[in-house]
């Protein structure tokens, strides 16, 4: 009996051999070095590893395919401008084995779906395009020409262009992303969901409304000069480890660090810089001056308590708020203050789960400094009230005048290496009309102004069979999205699913009636085209656009670049109807950048600017106190406390990454910084919550969530006691994505509420 789409999408409910220890109080150091060496020696050729290590994140080299943390503008470290997880990323991409026709002939789709995500990802680099026919059990090889024609045939047979969905991962370069959205718009739809919809969409919505730009306002140099850096809802030690070097520099310059997170994370406790022999010998640098163990989704309550106490000080002694900045650059102050006064300080403290002692430590630092930077990630953005979370942070910065000056501002830390760049060049289901008008002026066709599908909308449309073709430019869609079982059925309802990928992942096994896998070049590989080896570009988390150029020979002759893939499907689909000469773009990427310079704001003289060794900064109004909002000023906002309560037997669950993981890519089975080894099916619980439920360490439990009357279940998880606030728990994704309701998402942004899922636990 063939597996259902749901069964293929869910991770196998099997255990490895769990070992758990007391979490360490220090991060990186010698262990990080030995772990990185172990990764490259196990999965890569030694000569390839050496080439990549010397060129990774260097000027003229290639951009790490992992996180979007910025590189220094000036000198890069000669010892290596990378981290342990960056090495894991290239070991994954540049692994020394390939898979093609023989592999897929040996292993059926059903068999592969029984493998763990770790085993699937480590099976090898995809070496040739593959096709899964309707009713078939095995992928078979297909030529690129036939594959492009099949995509074009399916797209042209749709009743209307809105029956197709075109997803984008954050790894896609500016050049490929621009062409991809251009093709989609000429095809006739705005259905351009992307990974931003699942991570920082709430940040973009909140920042655009309040500050006029959906990006952060600080540079790396600002971080070094800050008096206070607040790191909230973020785990840099695992998700962007090079940030720890920047925070260390902040500390060395006299700055203070406040870490706000439900879990104590080793990277924010202490950091041993592996590039400093003295630090390696002496034990590193304490990072967080204050750790705030906030309850899950207690952030608005905590920051509102800070705002209330600041207001009290302002009313009694004055000179606490930056009234000069407020009067000249902001709107809505009086309304904001009137609303703030309706809240009770002690109720806010209670809602945050933070003690008065810890609160006072944080408050004193904020009270006495105004060069304040707030950094955040998914811990704030994946809630139903996520936009409120971000807006409340902005309120604090506005009161202190901590926007648009040295050492102060907003710092949303993007998770994937070009997720910000993709949005900048047009991957957006609701692009501004001015951008669409420039496309029309340049190319002579009128893009639809109708808002397209976000990720949530796309899944619902596929489930309801109003969307019939899914095309994924990178990523692992089925393992990234919420409500896994529902989403799997949505994919199965499609006539065709297509994935452009470097490696096999679970999304290739949860297919429509027909399926295609397009293997593409990785960041680490040379991109040969008619005009020579191509250079591409990306935008980092602080708005710097710079080059990326591979250094290894392609692992297979049958790979195409993402640019070539887009040009191929565009030509096969639109043919002579197109007003764009698609085939010329793949021969010379300079031509793509010339057109980006005409269409995308901030890219004038793109090819010329890109020759600068460190790249160039895009315009950023908030950085200059030029707020391009509807009011023309920075806007205070009104944000309510989240309105949810737990039943007696419920816990609030947040999904997290392990240290051996980047997004949905599983590098290994350890979570070293949390003391967990050789297992992923675990649930971190407060010891008191365990005692109330008569649970012991490593007991096996089943998890259940209920939302709007719909019950979702995830079975076979082992309990691990952890220092997490009472009534809170944490699990890894994608294993528990099945518990995240599809219709629980951030207002305005539709970011899935993966960090606040109510669950109950049943012992097995």
MARLUMMI-653088 format. One record per residue (C-alpha): x, y, z; residue in three letters; residue number from 1. Coordinates in steps of 0.1 Angstrom, whole numbers, plus 5000, padded with zeros to 4 digits. Layout:
<nodes>
px	py	pz	res	n
X	Y	Z	ALA	NUM
...
</nodes>
This chain:
<nodes>
px	py	pz	res	n
5000	5000	5000	UNK	1
5014	5034	4990	UNK	2
5020	5060	5016	UNK	3
4997	5089	5019	UNK	4
5010	5125	5013	UNK	5
5006	5130	5051	UNK	6
5027	5100	5059	UNK	7
5055	5112	5035	UNK	8
5055	5147	5050	UNK	9
5058	5137	5086	UNK	10
5092	5128	5101	UNK	11
5095	5092	5112	UNK	12
5083	5086	5147	UNK	13
5114	5067	5157	UNK	14
5141	5073	5184	UNK	15
5178	5073	5181	UNK	16
5197	5069	5213	UNK	17
5191	5101	5234	UNK	18
5217	5113	5258	UNK	19
5213	5145	5277	UNK	20
5236	5164	5300	UNK	21
5236	5197	5318	UNK	22
5238	5225	5292	UNK	23
5271	5243	5290	UNK	24
5276	5278	5301	UNK	25
5301	5287	5273	UNK	26
5299	5286	5235	UNK	27
5322	5282	5205	UNK	28
5358	5277	5216	UNK	29
5378	5245	5209	UNK	30
5347	5223	5205	UNK	31
5334	5245	5177	UNK	32
5367	5241	5159	UNK	33
5368	5203	5163	UNK	34
5332	5200	5153	UNK	35
5338	5220	5121	UNK	36
5368	5199	5112	UNK	37
5348	5168	5118	UNK	38
5321	5180	5094	UNK	39
5344	5187	5065	UNK	40
5365	5156	5070	UNK	41
5334	5134	5070	UNK	42
5314	5149	5041	UNK	43
5339	5168	5019	UNK	44
5371	5164	5000	UNK	45
5400	5180	5019	UNK	46
5412	5201	4990	UNK	47
5376	5215	4984	UNK	48
5373	5223	5021	UNK	49
5405	5243	5020	UNK	50
5395	5263	4989	UNK	51
5361	5272	5004	UNK	52
5374	5281	5038	UNK	53
5398	5307	5023	UNK	54
5371	5323	5001	UNK	55
5340	5321	5023	UNK	56
5326	5356	5031	UNK	57
5358	5372	5018	UNK	58
5359	5401	4994	UNK	59
5357	5386	4959	UNK	60
5347	5352	4974	UNK	61
5314	5335	4979	UNK	62
5287	5344	5004	UNK	63
5279	5317	5030	UNK	64
5247	5299	5020	UNK	65
5236	5300	5056	UNK	66
5227	5331	5076	UNK	67
5225	5367	5065	UNK	68
5248	5382	5092	UNK	69
5269	5410	5076	UNK	70
5306	5409	5069	UNK	71
5329	5437	5082	UNK	72
5332	5466	5057	UNK	73
5369	5468	5063	UNK	74
5393	5439	5069	UNK	75
5380	5404	5070	UNK	76
5397	5378	5093	UNK	77
5426	5361	5077	UNK	78
5419	5330	5099	UNK	79
5385	5326	5083	UNK	80
5354	5348	5081	UNK	81
5330	5320	5090	UNK	82
5315	5301	5119	UNK	83
5309	5265	5129	UNK	84
5275	5264	5113	UNK	85
5287	5281	5082	UNK	86
5312	5252	5078	UNK	87
5283	5228	5083	UNK	88
5264	5247	5055	UNK	89
5291	5243	5030	UNK	90
5298	5207	5040	UNK	91
5261	5201	5032	UNK	92
5262	5219	4999	UNK	93
5296	5207	4987	UNK	94
5293	5171	5000	UNK	95
5315	5146	4981	UNK	96
5288	5124	4966	UNK	97
5261	5129	4940	UNK	98
5228	5112	4933	UNK	99
5210	5107	4900	UNK	100
5192	5080	4879	UNK	101
5208	5050	4897	UNK	102
5199	5063	4931	UNK	103
5163	5070	4923	UNK	104
5159	5037	4905	UNK	105
5171	5019	4936	UNK	106
5150	5039	4961	UNK	107
5113	5046	4957	UNK	108
5096	5077	4969	UNK	109
5078	5057	4996	UNK	110
5111	5043	5009	UNK	111
5129	5077	5009	UNK	112
5100	5092	5029	UNK	113
5107	5067	5057	UNK	114
5142	5081	5061	UNK	115
5149	5108	5086	UNK	116
5155	5144	5074	UNK	117
5191	5140	5083	UNK	118
5195	5109	5061	UNK	119
5176	5125	5032	UNK	120
5198	5155	5032	UNK	121
5230	5136	5034	UNK	122
5221	5112	5006	UNK	123
5241	5134	4982	UNK	124
5240	5164	4957	UNK	125
5213	5161	4930	UNK	126
5231	5155	4897	UNK	127
5205	5156	4870	UNK	128
5169	5167	4864	UNK	129
5143	5140	4875	UNK	130
5107	5134	4867	UNK	131
5080	5115	4887	UNK	132
5051	5105	4864	UNK	133
5016	5102	4877	UNK	134
5012	5069	4896	UNK	135
5049	5061	4895	UNK	136
5069	5050	4925	UNK	137
5103	5061	4913	UNK	138
5118	5093	4898	UNK	139
5133	5089	4864	UNK	140
5158	5112	4845	UNK	141
5145	5138	4821	UNK	142
5163	5162	4798	UNK	143
5163	5199	4807	UNK	144
5145	5208	4774	UNK	145
5117	5182	4781	UNK	146
5114	5194	4817	UNK	147
5111	5230	4807	UNK	148
5084	5221	4781	UNK	149
5065	5201	4807	UNK	150
5064	5231	4831	UNK	151
5053	5254	4802	UNK	152
5026	5229	4791	UNK	153
5012	5227	4826	UNK	154
5012	5265	4831	UNK	155
4997	5272	4797	UNK	156
4969	5247	4804	UNK	157
4957	5265	4835	UNK	158
4924	5283	4834	UNK	159
4941	5315	4846	UNK	160
4976	5324	4858	UNK	161
4964	5327	4894	UNK	162
4962	5288	4895	UNK	163
5000	5287	4898	UNK	164
5021	5294	4929	UNK	165
5057	5304	4927	UNK	166
5076	5301	4960	UNK	167
5111	5315	4967	UNK	168
5137	5305	4993	UNK	169
5160	5331	5008	UNK	170
5191	5315	4992	UNK	171
5182	5327	4957	UNK	172
5205	5355	4945	UNK	173
5193	5390	4934	UNK	174
5198	5382	4898	UNK	175
5177	5350	4899	UNK	176
5151	5365	4921	UNK	177
5146	5395	4899	UNK	178
5142	5374	4868	UNK	179
5119	5349	4886	UNK	180
5094	5376	4897	UNK	181
5096	5392	4863	UNK	182
5086	5359	4847	UNK	183
5058	5354	4872	UNK	184
5044	5389	4866	UNK	185
5046	5386	4828	UNK	186
5029	5352	4831	UNK	187
5001	5371	4847	UNK	188
5000	5366	4885	UNK	189
5014	5380	4918	UNK	190
5015	5346	4935	UNK	191
5050	5350	4949	UNK	192
5050	5336	4984	UNK	193
5084	5334	5000	UNK	194
5102	5324	5032	UNK	195
5098	5360	5045	UNK	196
5061	5351	5049	UNK	197
5071	5326	5076	UNK	198
5098	5345	5094	UNK	199
5103	5383	5093	UNK	200
5071	5394	5075	UNK	201
5058	5407	5108	UNK	202
5090	5428	5112	UNK	203
5086	5442	5077	UNK	204
5049	5451	5084	UNK	205
5056	5467	5117	UNK	206
5087	5487	5106	UNK	207
5071	5499	5074	UNK	208
5042	5513	5093	UNK	209
5062	5529	5120	UNK	210
5095	5539	5104	UNK	211
5088	5537	5067	UNK	212
5111	5509	5057	UNK	213
5107	5472	5063	UNK	214
5144	5467	5072	UNK	215
5166	5474	5101	UNK	216
5182	5508	5106	UNK	217
5217	5499	5120	UNK	218
5250	5490	5105	UNK	219
5276	5467	5120	UNK	220
5296	5497	5131	UNK	221
5265	5509	5151	UNK	222
5265	5477	5170	UNK	223
5301	5483	5181	UNK	224
5292	5518	5193	UNK	225
5260	5510	5211	UNK	226
5257	5516	5249	UNK	227
5230	5489	5252	UNK	228
5221	5461	5229	UNK	229
5189	5442	5236	UNK	230
5188	5407	5221	UNK	231
5153	5395	5223	UNK	232
5137	5363	5209	UNK	233
5169	5352	5193	UNK	234
5196	5326	5197	UNK	235
5227	5339	5179	UNK	236
5250	5311	5191	UNK	237
5232	5287	5168	UNK	238
5214	5307	5142	UNK	239
5240	5334	5133	UNK	240
5271	5327	5154	UNK	241
5293	5354	5139	UNK	242
5270	5379	5157	UNK	243
5287	5368	5189	UNK	244
5320	5383	5176	UNK	245
5302	5416	5171	UNK	246
5286	5415	5205	UNK	247
5320	5407	5220	UNK	248
5333	5439	5204	UNK	249
5303	5458	5218	UNK	250
5313	5446	5253	UNK	251
5350	5454	5247	UNK	252
5339	5490	5238	UNK	253
5319	5493	5271	UNK	254
5284	5484	5258	UNK	255
5260	5463	5278	UNK	256
5240	5433	5266	UNK	257
5205	5424	5277	UNK	258
5193	5389	5266	UNK	259
5155	5383	5267	UNK	260
5145	5348	5259	UNK	261
5125	5319	5275	UNK	262
5155	5296	5273	UNK	263
5190	5305	5286	UNK	264
5212	5301	5255	UNK	265
5249	5293	5258	UNK	266
5259	5318	5231	UNK	267
5245	5346	5251	UNK	268
5260	5335	5284	UNK	269
5296	5333	5274	UNK	270
5315	5333	5241	UNK	271
5350	5320	5235	UNK	272
5363	5335	5203	UNK	273
5380	5307	5183	UNK	274
5402	5332	5165	UNK	275
5417	5345	5198	UNK	276
5444	5322	5214	UNK	277
5441	5342	5246	UNK	278
5403	5337	5248	UNK	279
5407	5300	5240	UNK	280
5430	5297	5270	UNK	281
5413	5320	5294	UNK	282
5377	5310	5288	UNK	283
5361	5337	5267	UNK	284
5338	5367	5273	UNK	285
5306	5370	5292	UNK	286
5281	5383	5267	UNK	287
5248	5390	5286	UNK	288
5250	5415	5315	UNK	289
5213	5406	5323	UNK	290
5194	5375	5313	UNK	291
5156	5379	5312	UNK	292
5138	5345	5313	UNK	293
5106	5358	5298	UNK	294
5075	5337	5295	UNK	295
5066	5327	5259	UNK	296
5048	5357	5243	UNK	297
5053	5379	5273	UNK	298
5073	5405	5253	UNK	299
5046	5432	5249	UNK	300
5038	5429	5286	UNK	301
5075	5433	5295	UNK	302
5082	5462	5272	UNK	303
5050	5479	5282	UNK	304
5062	5477	5319	UNK	305
5094	5494	5308	UNK	306
5075	5521	5290	UNK	307
5052	5527	5321	UNK	308
5082	5530	5344	UNK	309
5099	5554	5320	UNK	310
5068	5575	5318	UNK	311
5067	5576	5356	UNK	312
5103	5589	5357	UNK	313
5095	5614	5329	UNK	314
5066	5628	5348	UNK	315
5085	5631	5381	UNK	316
5119	5643	5370	UNK	317
5118	5650	5332	UNK	318
5146	5646	5306	UNK	319
5140	5609	5303	UNK	320
5123	5611	5269	UNK	321
5141	5627	5239	UNK	322
5114	5654	5234	UNK	323
5134	5672	5207	UNK	324
5134	5641	5186	UNK	325
5098	5633	5195	UNK	326
5086	5668	5185	UNK	327
5105	5670	5153	UNK	328
5104	5634	5139	UNK	329
5074	5615	5153	UNK	330
5036	5614	5151	UNK	331
5011	5600	5176	UNK	332
5029	5607	5209	UNK	333
4999	5620	5228	UNK	334
4976	5592	5218	UNK	335
5003	5567	5226	UNK	336
5008	5581	5261	UNK	337
4971	5583	5268	UNK	338
4967	5546	5259	UNK	339
4999	5536	5279	UNK	340
4984	5552	5310	UNK	341
4954	5527	5309	UNK	342
4978	5498	5318	UNK	343
4989	5486	5352	UNK	344
5026	5481	5358	UNK	345
5023	5451	5381	UNK	346
4998	5434	5358	UNK	347
5023	5438	5329	UNK	348
5051	5424	5350	UNK	349
5030	5394	5359	UNK	350
5021	5389	5322	UNK	351
5058	5389	5313	UNK	352
5067	5363	5339	UNK	353
5098	5384	5349	UNK	354
5107	5391	5385	UNK	355
5109	5427	5397	UNK	356
5146	5422	5405	UNK	357
5155	5413	5369	UNK	358
5131	5439	5355	UNK	359
5149	5466	5376	UNK	360
5183	5456	5362	UNK	361
5170	5460	5326	UNK	362
5152	5492	5334	UNK	363
5183	5509	5349	UNK	364
5203	5502	5317	UNK	365
5176	5516	5295	UNK	366
5169	5546	5317	UNK	367
5205	5557	5318	UNK	368
5215	5552	5281	UNK	369
5201	5563	5248	UNK	370
5224	5546	5223	UNK	371
5202	5515	5223	UNK	372
5199	5488	5196	UNK	373
5172	5461	5197	UNK	374
5180	5429	5178	UNK	375
5153	5402	5174	UNK	376
5143	5372	5153	UNK	377
5117	5345	5153	UNK	378
5110	5346	5190	UNK	379
5091	5378	5184	UNK	380
5078	5374	5148	UNK	381
5060	5340	5150	UNK	382
5030	5349	5172	UNK	383
4994	5361	5164	UNK	384
5004	5394	5180	UNK	385
5039	5395	5163	UNK	386
5034	5429	5147	UNK	387
5025	5443	5181	UNK	388
5057	5429	5195	UNK	389
5078	5448	5170	UNK	390
5058	5480	5172	UNK	391
5063	5481	5210	UNK	392
5100	5478	5206	UNK	393
5099	5508	5182	UNK	394
5078	5528	5207	UNK	395
5107	5524	5232	UNK	396
5133	5535	5207	UNK	397
5112	5565	5197	UNK	398
5108	5577	5233	UNK	399
5146	5575	5238	UNK	400
5154	5591	5204	UNK	401
5173	5559	5196	UNK	402
5166	5558	5159	UNK	403
5187	5573	5131	UNK	404
5218	5581	5151	UNK	405
5251	5564	5158	UNK	406
5249	5533	5179	UNK	407
5212	5531	5180	UNK	408
5182	5516	5161	UNK	409
5164	5485	5149	UNK	410
5181	5453	5140	UNK	411
5159	5424	5128	UNK	412
5183	5396	5121	UNK	413
5174	5378	5090	UNK	414
5178	5341	5089	UNK	415
5187	5332	5054	UNK	416
5215	5347	5033	UNK	417
5195	5366	5007	UNK	418
5159	5366	5020	UNK	419
5161	5404	5024	UNK	420
5176	5408	4989	UNK	421
5149	5387	4973	UNK	422
5122	5411	4987	UNK	423
5142	5441	4976	UNK	424
5143	5430	4940	UNK	425
5106	5421	4938	UNK	426
5098	5388	4954	UNK	427
5066	5401	4970	UNK	428
5030	5391	4967	UNK	429
5019	5427	4973	UNK	430
5046	5448	4956	UNK	431
5042	5486	4957	UNK	432
5025	5501	4926	UNK	433
5055	5523	4919	UNK	434
5076	5491	4914	UNK	435
5050	5476	4891	UNK	436
5049	5508	4871	UNK	437
5086	5507	4866	UNK	438
5084	5472	4853	UNK	439
5057	5483	4828	UNK	440
5078	5512	4817	UNK	441
5109	5491	4812	UNK	442
5094	5460	4796	UNK	443
5061	5471	4780	UNK	444
5037	5447	4798	UNK	445
5014	5457	4826	UNK	446
5018	5435	4857	UNK	447
4987	5428	4877	UNK	448
4982	5450	4907	UNK	449
4961	5423	4924	UNK	450
4977	5410	4956	UNK	451
4989	5375	4952	UNK	452
4991	5345	4976	UNK	453
5013	5345	5007	UNK	454
5025	5311	5020	UNK	455
4993	5306	5041	UNK	456
4971	5317	5012	UNK	457
4990	5294	4988	UNK	458
4985	5263	5010	UNK	459
4948	5270	5013	UNK	460
4945	5275	4975	UNK	461
4962	5243	4967	UNK	462
4942	5224	4993	UNK	463
4910	5238	4978	UNK	464
4923	5230	4943	UNK	465
4921	5266	4931	UNK	466
4959	5265	4927	UNK	467
4971	5236	4906	UNK	468
5008	5241	4899	UNK	469
5035	5247	4926	UNK	470
5070	5259	4916	UNK	471
5096	5261	4944	UNK	472
5128	5281	4938	UNK	473
5149	5265	4965	UNK	474
5140	5256	5001	UNK	475
5121	5227	5016	UNK	476
5086	5240	5016	UNK	477
5067	5211	5032	UNK	478
5091	5210	5062	UNK	479
5090	5247	5066	UNK	480
5052	5254	5066	UNK	481
5027	5249	5095	UNK	482
5000	5222	5098	UNK	483
5021	5196	5080	UNK	484
4992	5171	5073	UNK	485
4970	5197	5058	UNK	486
4998	5212	5038	UNK	487
5008	5178	5025	UNK	488
4973	5172	5012	UNK	489
4975	5206	4996	UNK	490
5006	5197	4977	UNK	491
4991	5163	4967	UNK	492
4961	5181	4952	UNK	493
4984	5199	4926	UNK	494
4987	5187	4890	UNK	495
5024	5195	4890	UNK	496
5050	5203	4917	UNK	497
5085	5215	4908	UNK	498
5115	5221	4931	UNK	499
5148	5238	4922	UNK	500
5173	5223	4947	UNK	501
5209	5214	4954	UNK	502
5201	5184	4976	UNK	503
5172	5160	4981	UNK	504
5147	5170	5008	UNK	505
5113	5159	5021	UNK	506
5094	5183	4997	UNK	507
5106	5162	4968	UNK	508
5087	5132	4983	UNK	509
5053	5150	4989	UNK	510
5043	5156	4953	UNK	511
5014	5165	4930	UNK	512
5002	5141	4904	UNK	513
5035	5148	4885	UNK	514
5067	5162	4899	UNK	515
5100	5176	4887	UNK	516
5133	5181	4905	UNK	517
5156	5207	4889	UNK	518
5192	5204	4903	UNK	519
5210	5237	4904	UNK	520
5244	5251	4912	UNK	521
5253	5259	4947	UNK	522
5268	5291	4960	UNK	523
5302	5273	4963	UNK	524
5303	5264	4926	UNK	525
5316	5282	4895	UNK	526
5288	5294	4872	UNK	527
5300	5290	4836	UNK	528
5280	5308	4809	UNK	529
5288	5320	4774	UNK	530
5303	5353	4786	UNK	531
5325	5335	4811	UNK	532
5323	5327	4848	UNK	533
5294	5347	4863	UNK	534
5293	5368	4895	UNK	535
5261	5372	4914	UNK	536
5250	5394	4943	UNK	537
5231	5392	4976	UNK	538
5220	5416	5003	UNK	539
5229	5410	5039	UNK	540
5209	5417	5071	UNK	541
5220	5453	5073	UNK	542
5213	5463	5037	UNK	543
5247	5458	5021	UNK	544
5247	5444	4985	UNK	545
5278	5426	4975	UNK	546
5291	5399	4952	UNK	547
5292	5361	4955	UNK	548
5313	5340	4932	UNK	549
5318	5302	4935	UNK	550
5352	5286	4936	UNK	551
5346	5249	4930	UNK	552
5339	5231	4898	UNK	553
5302	5220	4895	UNK	554
5297	5186	4910	UNK	555
5278	5175	4878	UNK	556
5277	5186	4842	UNK	557
5239	5184	4843	UNK	558
5234	5213	4867	UNK	559
5220	5247	4857	UNK	560
5222	5280	4876	UNK	561
5190	5294	4890	UNK	562
5192	5322	4865	UNK	563
5194	5296	4836	UNK	564
5164	5277	4851	UNK	565
5143	5308	4853	UNK	566
5152	5318	4817	UNK	567
5144	5282	4806	UNK	568
5109	5280	4821	UNK	569
5101	5316	4810	UNK	570
5111	5309	4774	UNK	571
5093	5275	4773	UNK	572
5061	5290	4788	UNK	573
5058	5325	4772	UNK	574
5076	5318	4739	UNK	575
5071	5345	4713	UNK	576
5044	5362	4734	UNK	577
5071	5375	4758	UNK	578
5083	5410	4756	UNK	579
5115	5399	4774	UNK	580
5145	5384	4757	UNK	581
5150	5357	4783	UNK	582
5178	5337	4766	UNK	583
5202	5367	4766	UNK	584
5201	5370	4804	UNK	585
5215	5336	4811	UNK	586
5245	5343	4789	UNK	587
5256	5374	4808	UNK	588
5243	5384	4843	UNK	589
5256	5420	4838	UNK	590
5225	5424	4816	UNK	591
5203	5414	4844	UNK	592
5219	5439	4868	UNK	593
5216	5467	4842	UNK	594
5178	5461	4842	UNK	595
5176	5459	4880	UNK	596
5193	5493	4880	UNK	597
5164	5507	4860	UNK	598
5136	5490	4879	UNK	599
5146	5487	4915	UNK	600
5151	5518	4937	UNK	601
5186	5522	4951	UNK	602
5204	5502	4924	UNK	603
5216	5530	4900	UNK	604
5249	5520	4885	UNK	605
5245	5485	4899	UNK	606
5274	5469	4880	UNK	607
5297	5497	4888	UNK	608
5289	5498	4925	UNK	609
5292	5461	4928	UNK	610
5329	5463	4919	UNK	611
5336	5479	4953	UNK	612
5353	5452	4973	UNK	613
5328	5455	5002	UNK	614
5298	5461	4981	UNK	615
5275	5491	4987	UNK	616
5247	5502	5011	UNK	617
5212	5506	4998	UNK	618
5193	5537	5008	UNK	619
5178	5535	5043	UNK	620
5155	5564	5053	UNK	621
5152	5554	5090	UNK	622
5190	5555	5092	UNK	623
5189	5592	5081	UNK	624
5157	5601	5101	UNK	625
5138	5604	5068	UNK	626
5107	5584	5076	UNK	627
5088	5574	5045	UNK	628
5055	5566	5062	UNK	629
5020	5579	5054	UNK	630
5025	5607	5079	UNK	631
5060	5615	5068	UNK	632
5072	5609	5104	UNK	633
5080	5580	5126	UNK	634
5048	5567	5141	UNK	635
5040	5557	5177	UNK	636
5016	5528	5178	UNK	637
4989	5514	5201	UNK	638
4995	5477	5211	UNK	639
4974	5456	5233	UNK	640
4986	5428	5256	UNK	641
4981	5394	5240	UNK	642
4947	5380	5249	UNK	643
4952	5343	5255	UNK	644
4949	5320	5286	UNK	645
4960	5284	5292	UNK	646
4937	5258	5306	UNK	647
4949	5239	5336	UNK	648
4964	5210	5316	UNK	649
4978	5231	5288	UNK	650
5014	5244	5280	UNK	651
5024	5270	5255	UNK	652
5049	5255	5230	UNK	653
5075	5272	5209	UNK	654
5093	5255	5180	UNK	655
5131	5260	5179	UNK	656
5162	5249	5160	UNK	657
5188	5226	5173	UNK	658
5225	5235	5171	UNK	659
5229	5209	5143	UNK	660
5203	5226	5121	UNK	661
5198	5256	5098	UNK	662
5161	5262	5090	UNK	663
5149	5228	5078	UNK	664
5184	5215	5070	UNK	665
5195	5190	5096	UNK	666
5233	5188	5099	UNK	667
5233	5162	5126	UNK	668
5214	5149	5156	UNK	669
5231	5169	5184	UNK	670
5220	5201	5202	UNK	671
5253	5206	5220	UNK	672
5245	5240	5236	UNK	673
5214	5226	5253	UNK	674
5230	5193	5263	UNK	675
5210	5171	5240	UNK	676
5228	5144	5219	UNK	677
5217	5119	5192	UNK	678
5180	5128	5192	UNK	679
5155	5153	5178	UNK	680
5121	5140	5190	UNK	681
5123	5157	5224	UNK	682
5103	5183	5244	UNK	683
5120	5207	5268	UNK	684
5099	5211	5299	UNK	685
5100	5230	5332	UNK	686
5107	5206	5361	UNK	687
5077	5217	5380	UNK	688
5055	5211	5350	UNK	689
5070	5176	5347	UNK	690
5063	5169	5384	UNK	691
5027	5181	5381	UNK	692
5022	5155	5353	UNK	693
5042	5128	5370	UNK	694
5068	5128	5343	UNK	695
5104	5118	5346	UNK	696
5134	5125	5324	UNK	697
5132	5108	5290	UNK	698
5096	5096	5295	UNK	699
5078	5092	5262	UNK	700
5048	5114	5255	UNK	701
5024	5123	5228	UNK	702
5016	5160	5220	UNK	703
4982	5174	5210	UNK	704
4971	5209	5200	UNK	705
4935	5221	5195	UNK	706
4927	5253	5176	UNK	707
4892	5263	5166	UNK	708
4879	5228	5172	UNK	709
4906	5211	5151	UNK	710
4929	5186	5168	UNK	711
4964	5180	5157	UNK	712
4988	5153	5171	UNK	713
5025	5146	5171	UNK	714
5035	5113	5188	UNK	715
5066	5098	5204	UNK	716
5087	5126	5221	UNK	717
5111	5122	5250	UNK	718
5109	5147	5279	UNK	719
5140	5167	5288	UNK	720
5140	5188	5319	UNK	721
5151	5224	5312	UNK	722
5153	5259	5327	UNK	723
5123	5272	5308	UNK	724
5095	5293	5325	UNK	725
5067	5274	5340	UNK	726
5038	5265	5317	UNK	727
5062	5268	5287	UNK	728
5079	5241	5266	UNK	729
5100	5239	5235	UNK	730
5103	5214	5206	UNK	731
5123	5212	5174	UNK	732
5108	5220	5140	UNK	733
5100	5204	5115	UNK	734
5090	5176	5138	UNK	735
5063	5196	5155	UNK	736
5051	5218	5126	UNK	737
5022	5194	5124	UNK	738
5009	5210	5156	UNK	739
5010	5245	5143	UNK	740
4975	5256	5131	UNK	741
4974	5270	5096	UNK	742
4949	5297	5106	UNK	743
4969	5309	5136	UNK	744
4991	5337	5123	UNK	745
5002	5373	5128	UNK	746
4976	5399	5121	UNK	747
4987	5421	5091	UNK	748
5016	5398	5083	UNK	749
5002	5362	5082	UNK	750
5034	5349	5098	UNK	751
5025	5314	5113	UNK	752
5023	5315	5151	UNK	753
5049	5287	5155	UNK	754
5062	5302	5188	UNK	755
5029	5301	5207	UNK	756
5010	5268	5202	UNK	757
4988	5256	5231	UNK	758
4994	5219	5236	UNK	759
4985	5191	5260	UNK	760
5007	5161	5269	UNK	761
4998	5125	5273	UNK	762
5023	5100	5286	UNK	763
5027	5068	5265	UNK	764
</nodes>
